[in-house]
Amino acid sequence: MRVLRRTVQLAFLGLTVAVGLGAAMGWLQGASVEGYCPMGGLAALPSAITTQRFSCSTGEANFTALAGLLVLALLARKSFCAWLCPLGTLLEWLGRLGARLRGRRAASPAVGLLAPARAPDRLARWLRLGVLAAIVAATYTTSELVFRPYCPYYSLTSFHGHDVEAWSYAILGTVLLAALVLPMAWCRYLCPLGGALWPFARLGRLRVAREESACTGCGKCDRACPHGLRPSAADEVRSGECTLCLECRAACPERGALGVRAGALGARPRVSAWAVPGLLGGLAVLVVVASGLWSMPSYALDIPDAAPAARPAVVSLVVDGVRCVDTARKAVAQLERLPGVIRVVAYAARHTLEVHHDGARLDREAIRRALEAPVIDPQSGQIRFHVYKVLEIE
């Protein structure tokens, strides 16, 4: 199971980096490391509920991933953090490297250079909720993903993506260096997504359970836990911090002393540890499929002066340059005064414009030309060329 988790971690980290590099180099048109990031859906959720529109570059996949992650937390706790999160993977590996550099083989908070006392450690974990509240409030008031330049995951994987500044890398470097000193410091104290999952994971059905008759009290499971939990001190791990990484189970020298149980202790028998990666894989597939089954616009405009169309038509265009609500609004402005346009709906996350027009007065090549025409900045009056490029027309 440990080998499987390492393989899944490496594969997902590699996939994320490949997508980020491909998008930055222009090899993957329309791809983004934000595409399925549940944090984007979480930050923009209040705005989506109140306006029925997406904020910034969020889309259906972000919100579907968020819903899937909450379901996963109720079933398998914070297993996403231990098995799939690219940043969590890197921080875990750095924590183990730091422990080895100090001559210890276990990457546990117990062997960290700044190992905190348990009471301060528990209090510091509440900082995540403050970070989460600040991000959600700022996103709601600005309709922008203001956390993007501060996010170490985005700075790490986007290859100097949109909004990333020089100081963004300073934050990333601080987070990575902190992992060498205090394993999983970002995840335990500052990660807003981890804070949001915390109460849901507390109710998770799958739990690490200890068989007292087989346990010798050696404490190896406690030293192996990246989050400083103590499996040896309870019949089952109920903490919302448990990520079901199963490192405690792998470190246990006694066969049958630690396992996975579904539901409360005594209510149901143990289940195979394969239930954890099985749930992760199944929900990942469901998220990808479900994200394509619904839609909600980022921006929409009805042309009030447009005459009724005798031959109404709809054309869908994939447009390079449409990546957020602001760029979508400016793209729509390119078509607003085009004779025959009735309505334009933008889906920023899909880089798509849906144009309703009078088919008798306007054809799709005219729509393409209007979109790819130079853009005049209304504030500075400057003319910008090649802002938008139509990649596909349906």
N, C-alpha and C positions, 0 to 999 in steps of 0.2 A: 504493500500500500504506500509506503514511503517513496519507493521508486516511481510508482504511478503518479503520485502527487508532484514529484519533482518534474516528471515528464510533462504533465499538464501545465504546470507553471511555466516551464521553459517554452512550450509551444505557444501559449497564449501571449507571453511577453514578446516572443519573436514575431507573432502575427501582428501585434499592436505596433511594434517598431516598424515592421514592413509597410503597414498601412500609412503610418505617419510619414515615413520617408518617401513612399510612393506618391502621396498627396503633395508633399513639399516639392518634389522634383517634377511634378506634372505627369507622372507615369500612370497614376490612377485618377482619372477625371471624376470629380464629384465625391471622392473618398475623404474621410475625415476620422481622426481618432476620437472625435466628440460624438460620432454618429450614434453609437449605442451606449454612451456613458450615462448611467442612471443619475449621476449627480446633476447633470444639466436638467433632467426632468424634474428632479427634486427642487432645485432652485427656482425653476420657472412654474412650478405647480400652482401656486396661488394666482398668478396672472392668468394662466390657462383656464382656471376654474371661473374666474370673474369676467374674463373677456371672450372666452371660447376661441382664443387665438394663441399661437405659439409665440414665445419671446425669443428674440435674437436668432440664433441658429438652431434652436431645439426643434425636434420633430417627433413624429410618431414613434420612432425607434427608442428615443430617450425615455418616453413615458411608458412604453411597453416594457422596456428593460427595468425601469423602476418598479412597476407592478410585479414583474417576475421576481425581482430581488426581494421584495417584501414577502411574497409567497414563500420563497426559498428560506427566508429567515424564520418563518413560522414552522417550516418543516425541518430544516437542517441548519438552523442558527446562522452564524456569520461565516458559513463555509465559502462564500464568494471571496472573502478577504484572504483566506488561506490557500485557495485553489486557483483562482482566476485573476485577482487584482494584480496588474503588472507592477504597480508601485509597491504594493505589499510584498510581492515576490522579491523585488530587489532589496527592500529594507530588511526582509528576513535573512537573505543571504549575507548582507553587510553585517547584520548583527552576529551571525555565526562567524564571519571573518574576524570581527572585533574580538570575539571570545577566544578564537584560536590565537590571535596575536598576543593575547594576555595569558596564553598557556592553558586555556580551558576548552574543553571539547563541546560543552553544551552552551548554546546561545539562549540563555535565560536571563530575565531581569535580575535573578538572584546572583548572577555573576557579572552583571554590568558594572562599569567603573563608577557610575552614579546610581547604584541600586537604591531606590527610594524605600522609606519605611512604608508599610502597608496603608496606614491611615492617610498620609499625604498623597500616596499614589491613587487611592480611591477618590480623593477630593479633586485631584488634578484631571481625572477623566471627565469631569463635568465641563471642562473648558470646551470640549467638542460641541456641546449644545449651544454655547455662546457663539462660537464660530458659525454654526449652522444657522442660528437665528439672524445673525448679521448678514450672511450671504442671501438668505431668502428675502429679508426686508429690502436690501439694496437692489436685488434683481426685480422685485415687485415695483419699486418706485422708479427705476430707470428703464425697465424692459430690456436690459442688457445683462449678459453674463459677466458681471463685474469681477467675479472670482477668478476668471480665466488667467490673467497674468500672475496671480498669486499661487495658482494650483501647481504643485510639483509634478503631478501626473501629466498635465498638459505641457509644461515646459520640457519634461523629459522625452515625451513621445511625439510632439508635433513638429520638431525640427524647425524651431523659430516660427511657430504658427502665428496666426492673427492675434494681436494685442500683447504678445510676449515681448518684454523689455529686457534690458541688460540686467536690471535688478531682479528679474524673475529667476535668472540663473543663480543669483546669490542666495535666494530663498531655497532653491533646489539643492544647492551645494550644502547649505546649512542642515537641511533635512537629511541628506545622505550621510554627512559627517556625524550627525547626532545618532544615527543608527549604529555607528561603530562604538559609541560610548554607552548609549542606553538603548538596547534593542527595542524596536517597534515603537519608538517615542512618538513619531507622527501618528501612527495608527491608534495608540492608546490615549493620546492627549489632545490632538488637534483635528483629526480627520472628521469632517462634517458628515460624510456618508456613514462612517462607522457609528457616529453618535446617533444618527437617525435610525440605524438598524438595531441599536442597543436594546430598546424595550421589546421589539418584536422578537429578537433572538432569545430574550429571556424566556419566551413562551415556546421556543422551538421544541418540536416533538422528539427529534433524535438527540440523544444525550450520551456522553461518555459515562459508563457505569462501572463501579468497582465491586468485585466479588471479595468480600472481607476474608472468607475462608482461604482464598488463594493468595492474598496480599501479604507480603512479608514486611511492609513498612520501610522499604529501602530508600524511598524518596526520589528515585531516579525519574519517575514520571513528573514530579514537581519541577525538577531541574531542567527537564526537556521542554516544558511549556513556554512558548515565546511570549505569552501574555501574563506570566506570573501567577497563574492559577494553581491550586493545590488539589489535584485529583486524589491524592492519598488521604485527604482529610475528610472526605465525604463519600457516601454511598453512590452518589451520582453528581455530575457537574451541572449545576443549574444556572451558572452565571451567564449573563448576556454577552460576556466577552469571549466565550468559547467559540472558536472558529472551526471546530472539528477537523483540525489539521492532523489529528491522531498521532502526533509526535509522542505523546505520553504512552500510547499503546505500543508504539514501536520501541520505546526505551525500556518498557517493562520486561524484566527477565523471567517473570513467572507466567507461564501459559494459562490463559483464562482469567487472569486477575483483572484485566481491563478489557471492556468491549463496548459495543454500541447498543443502546436500548431505545425502543420506540415508546414514547409515553412515559407516564410516571412509574417509579420503581415499584415492581411487583404487579403492575397492571398488565404488562405485556412482556413477552419473552425478548431476549436479545435478537438483534437482526444482524445480517452480514454488514461488515464495514463497507462493502461495495455499494450499499444503499446511498452513501454520501456522493461519490462520483456519478452514480446513476441518476440521482435527482438533479445534480448540476448539469449533466449532459442533456437530460430530457427537457428541463426548463429552458436551457439555452436554445434548443431547437424550436420550442414553442414561442419564445420571444421573437426569433427571427421571422417565423411564419406569421405570427399575430401582428407584427408591426406593419405588414403589408395589407392587412385586412380592414384598416380604418384610416381616416384622414381628417385633418383639421388645418385650415389655412394659417399662414403666418401674416398675410396681409391680403385684403380684397378691396377692390374699387369698382363701384357701379358708375357708369358715365351718365349723368342726369340728362344731358342734352342729346343723347344718342337717339336717333329715330328708330322706331320698331323695325326689326329685320323681317323682310319677306322670306329670306332664306337664311335663317340663323345657322351658324356653324361654330364649332369649337375646335381649337387647335391647341395641342400641348407641346411646349418647347422646353428642352433641357438647356439651360443657359449657364455658361461659365461666367462667374462674376456675381451671380445671385447666391449668397451664402448666409445672409441674415435678414432680419426684418428691414433694416435700413437700406441695404443694397437692393432688396426686393422692391421697396417703395420707390427708389430711384429708377429701377427698371420699368416699373409700371408707369412712371411719369413719362418715359420715352414713348409710350403708346397712348397716353391719355387723350392727346389731341389728334390722333390718327383717325381720319374719317372712316366710319364703319365699325369701330370698336365699341362694344356695348358693356362688357364687364371683363375685368382681369383679376384672377385669383393667383396668389403666389404661395408656393410651398418651399420655403427657404432650405429646409433640411434636404429636400430632394432636388434642389437647384432647378425648380420647375415653375413655369408660368403657364396658366391655363387661360387662353384668350377666347372670349365669346365675341363673335363679330358677324357682321352682315356679309354673307358669302357672295352676294351679288355686287358688292362695292369694294370688297377687300379680299386679297388672296394671301396665302401664308408667306410668299416671298416678300410681299410688301411689309408684312409684320417683321420678318427677319431683318430687312434693311433698316426699319425704324429702330429696332433694338440695338443693332450694331452701329448705328450712327454715333457721331461724337456726342459726348455728354457735356452740357454746359453747367458749371457749378453756379447755383443761384446766389451764393454769397460772394464769391470772389469774381465771378464772371469768366473764369478760366475755362478753356475748352480742353477736354480730355478725350483722347482717342483710344480705341480698343478696350473700353471698359467692360463691355459685354460681348460674348461670342456665343452664337447658337450652335450647340453641338448636335442636337437631334430635333426633328420635327415630326410629330405624329398627328 
